[in-house]
Amino acid sequence: MMTYLTRALALALVILAGPAIATDTVLTVTLNGTPSTARHFDLAGLEALGVEDVVTVTPWIAAETRFSGVPLRRLLELAPAPVTEIHVVALNDYTATIPAQEARDYAIILATRRNDQLMPVRDKGPLWIIYPLSQHPELDTTTTHQRMVWQISRIDLQY
């Protein structure tokens, strides 16, 4: 787990790197909605944060499916202070707010792959919030389903 100093240094690196946007940006992460804190990730940069698998059913795919992606809790480590909420924005401007505590308590991932295949936009990609519904049936609720945003383009970490 990152210490406060490590998080502060990581944020400083983001700010010093500037707002340059990679040509293949799949995700933009901001802090408290501040554009000057934007960090732009291409797929390789995002997956460099670490990848885990979740095997689960979803309301949209009845069969158990293996999703691979970055644990949402890893994104929380980008903030210089404890994150309270994660605001997720899809390509079509659909938004959802995920309590940061859920990302700490459960193996929620920002999926980049389904069964080892990248997910195209037409098939809920390139990024999809996946909750481990099969492992935690208590999460299989309408509220959680609304938080399982697909076609994600931006995440704002609120602290």
Number of C-alpha atoms within 10 A of each C-alpha: 8 13 11 14 10 14 19 17 14 17 19 14 12 17 14 10 10 14 14 9 13 11 9 11 16 21 21 19 23 21 22 16 14 11 13 12 21 22 24 23 19 16 16 11 13 19 18 11 12 11 16 15 21 23 19 19 19 18 12 7 9 9 11 12 15 15 25 23 24 23 25 22 21 18 19 23 21 23 22 20 16 15 21 14 19 24 20 23 21 18 14 10 12 13 17 18 18 19 15 20 13 17 20 14 9 17 21 23 26 29 29 24 19 18 12 11 10 17 18 13 13 8 11 14 23 22 27 25 24 27 29 20 22 15 15 12 9 9 16 17 11 9 11 16 17 13 19 21 22 23 23 27 20 22 22 23 27 20 15
